[in-house]
Each structure stands twice: as structure tokens, then as C-alpha cells.
Amino acid sequence: MTAERVRTVLVTGASAGIGLRICESLLDEGCIVLALARRRCPLAHPRLIPVEVDLADPAATRDAAQRICAEHAVTEIVHNAGTIRPAPLADVTLSDLQTLVDLHLSAALLLVQAALPEMRAAHHGRIVLLATRGMLGLAERTAYAATKAGLLGLARTWAVELARDGITTNVVAPGPVHSEMFDQVLPPGSGKAEALAHRIPVGRIGEPEDVARAVRFFLAPDAGFVTGQTLYVCGGTSLGGLTL
């Protein structure tokens, strides 16, 4: 990879929250950004290419991945798309579990498989998977925690397989961060977010930029000696119990 080459980054879940901030930060760095989401990314920028796709649909994901990678030299992937489907254990459905398997795990696999030939040809690749602090254990998160935890297995396996190709794979695991998903769980004005902030060691809820900063570190061209790692961006909540 030469210093002059414009980096092309594929970002999922790019229409809001953490994904949107990741896109903005990568555009600021001069990257071409392929912004995948069910809803069109609201950013207007000459280097941003919005792609509307339901990543919980494996057939649609495969088609989009193959089309994108045939048209663009994708060497960096940030798989941020996700949803929770909260339920107590007795009410967890196989349908919800399968949806999150497809969204969190199958989509990651299909996107990376499509981009892998270009990464190997360039002898350079960066894969960043967004997990969650909740995978360490959180009530009513059976499907979410299990499938997000599965990303660690993907990352560590791919890190070993792809290291000699100049491709790194790492995981960023956010804790409580202001976003649409966060607001659905802890509605603004309810007082619950403020109460939670008091229980977080650093004393505040995270912001999307906190996560984007960690993603940019793993994506950096000179971060090639870091692979197979998980970085918790959680304000210290991974160090002990957490209840919402």
C-alpha cells in the first residue's frame, strides 16, 4: 500500500449514532467511505457512497458485497451494524436469535469474503468488528450478547489466518454510548441515563466519538502490529457488574 493511495473503507450501520460518526471521521481523514445501512446515510459528501441494504438478509448482503467489491477496491471494513432484540430468557425466540446471527455474524463473514481478494492483492487490510460490553453479561441480552461475543471468535481466527497477508482484525466493544439504540433502552428525560452515568467509573455516558477514535486507531495504516485484540470503550464498566 503506497502512501498516496486513497483508503476505501466500508462501514455498516452508517446512518446514525456510532456508525455515522465513524463515517464522518473517516471522511475527515480523506477516505472514500461506502456507507451501508437499511436507511440511507444522511451525509452529503463527494467521497461518501451510500448503499441501502438490510444486512440481516444474507442474500441481500451477499449481492451488495459482491457488487460493491467489484466496483471499489475495499481494503478496510468496519462492521458496526447491530440491534438488541432484548428479552428475558424465557421469552427469547429462535427467530430473534437467527436475525442477530445474520446481522452480526453472517454479514461480517460475507463482507470480508467479498473484500478479501483485494486485501490480499494489496497485502494490506483492516477489519474492525463492533461488539459490546454487554457480551460480558447483561440481563435480557441473550441473543445480543451471544452473537456479539461471536465476533471475538471471528476476529481472533481471522487475525491468525490473515496476518501474513498484511491484514489485521480487531474488535471494539463499546459500553453505554449515546445513540438511537441507547435512547430506546433508556429514554431521554426518564432519569435512567443520569442514574446509569453515576454507576460508570468515569462518571458519564460515552459519545460516538469515543468509539470512532478507537476504530480509527485499529484502521490506521501504521497499526499493522496489532491484531486479534478487543478494546473495551466503556468508561470502565467492563471491570465490574452493570445493570441498566
N, C-alpha and C positions, 0 to 999 in steps of 0.2 A: 504494500500500500504506500503510495507516494504521498508526500506532504501536500501536494496540490490537489489531490483527488477530493471531490466533494463527497462527504459522507451521506449515504442514503439510509435512513432509519425508518423502520416500520413500527408504529405504535398502535396498540389496540386499546379499546376503551377510551378513545381520544376525544370524545365530545364534551366531557365535563370533568370537574374535580382534578384528581391527580393526573389522569391521562392528558387532560387539556394543558395543565401546567408543564408537563413533560414536553409536549409539542412546542409550546411557546419557548421554552428554554433551549430546545434543540434548534429551532429557527434562529434564535439569537446567536447561536454558535455557527450559523451558516450552513446547516444541514438541509438536505431535502427530506421532507417528512411525509410519509404515507400514513394518513390518519384513519384507522379503521374503527368503526363503531356502528351500532344499529341506527343511531341518529347522526346526521351529517355534522361534522366538526364545524363549529361556528366561526373559526378563524378564517380570515381572508388574507392570504399571503402568496406571493408568486412561487414560493418553494414548498407550499403545502398542497398535497393532493388528497382530498377527502375520498374515502371509499366506504359506502354504506353496505354493511353485511352483518348478518346475525351469526355470530361466532359460536352460538350454541347449536347451530345446524352444521354438522360435519360436511355434508355435500356442498353447501354454500361456501363454507370456509375453504374447502379444497379448491373449488373453482376460482374463488377470489385470490387465493395464494398463488396458484399456478399462473393466473393472468397477470398479477402484479409482478411476479418474479420474472416473467417473460419480457416485461416491458421496462423493468427497472433493476439496476444492479444493487440489490439489497444485501448489505453486509452487516447490518445491525438490527436487532429485533428487541422490542420492549413489549412483553405480554402483560398488560396491566388490566385487561377486561376482567370483570368479575361481578358476581352478585351473591347474596347471602342465603336466601330461602330459609329463614330461621324457623325452627320448630322444636318443641320438646321431643325427646327420644321416642316416646310412644306414638307421636304423630308424624315422624319422618317417613316420607314416601320414596319408593324406588324411582318414581318419575322425577322428583326433585333431585335425587342423588345423581341420576343419569344426566340430567340437564347440566349440573355443575361439573360432572366428569367431562362432558363435551366442551363446555365453555372454558374451564380452567386447564384441563389436561389435553384433550384431543386437539383443541385449537392450537395449543403450543406446539404439539408434535407436527401437525400439518403445515404450519407456517415455517417452522425451522426446516422441515424436509424440503419444502419448496425453495428456500433460500440457500440451502447447503451447497449445491454445486457452485454458485457464485462465490460464497465464502471460501470454499476450498481453492477455487481458481485464484482468488486474490490472496490466499494464505493470510487471511485476516477475517475475523468475525467477532461480534459481541452479541451475546444473548443475555438479556436480563428478564427474569421472571418475577412478577409481583405476587408474593404470598401474603401472610398476615400474622400478626402477633397472636391472633385468635387460634391459630393451629396448635398452640401450646395448651389449649383447654379453655373453653368458654361455654357457658350454658346455652343450650338451644342452637348450637352451631355444628351439629353432626355432619351434615353434607358439606358445609362450607369449610370447616376445619380439616376434614378428611381429604378433600380434593385439593385444597391449597397446600396441605402438607405433602401431597403427592408431587408437587412442583420441586420439592427438595430432592426427591429421588431422581427426577428427570435431570435436574441441574448437576448433581454430583456424578451421575452416569455420563452425561454428555461432556462434562468437564474432562473426564478421563479419556473418553473416546476421541475428542476433538482437539486436545491440547497440542498435539504435534502438527495440526493443521493451522495453528495460529488463531484458534477460535476459543474464546473463553465463555463460560456460562456461570452466572451468579444469580443470587436471589436477594431481593429487597423485601423485608417483611414489615410493613407499617403497623403501628398501633393506632390509637384513636386519632383520626385526622379529619378536619372539617371537609365535608364533601356532601353530595346529594345522598349517598348511601348512609353516611353518618347521621344526617338530618332525619332520615326515615326511621332510624333506630332511636335517636334522641332528639325529638322535635325542638326547634328553636323556641325559646320562651318557656319551655317546660321546667327549667331549672335543673334538669338532669345532667346536661352538659357541664354546667358550672360545678355541680357536685362531683362529677367524674374528674374534672380537672384537679380538684383538691386531692384526689387519691393518686394522681400521677406524680411520680417522683420529681419531675421538673416543674410541676405546678401549672401546666397548661395543656390544651389540646393542640395537636400538631396541625401544621398547614401543608397544603400540597407542595409548596416549595421545599419543605424539609425532605420530602420523599424524592422530588425531582433532583435535588442536589446529590443524593446517594446514587440515583440512577446514572447521572452524568459521570460520576466517578467510575462506575463499572464500565461505561461505554467509552471512556477516554482511550484514544489510540495508544497512549503510553501505559495503560493498565494491563498489559499483557501477561504480567506475572501473578495476577490474582484470578483464580478460577475455582469453581466448586464451593464458593463461600456464601453464607447467609448473613446479611446485615439487618439487624432489627433497628428500625427508625420508629421508636415507640416511646420516647420520653422516660425510659426506664421501666416500663410496665412488663417487659419480658423477665424481669428479675424477681417477680412475685405474682401473687394472685391478682386477678382483676375481675370485677363484676360491673355490668352496665346498669 
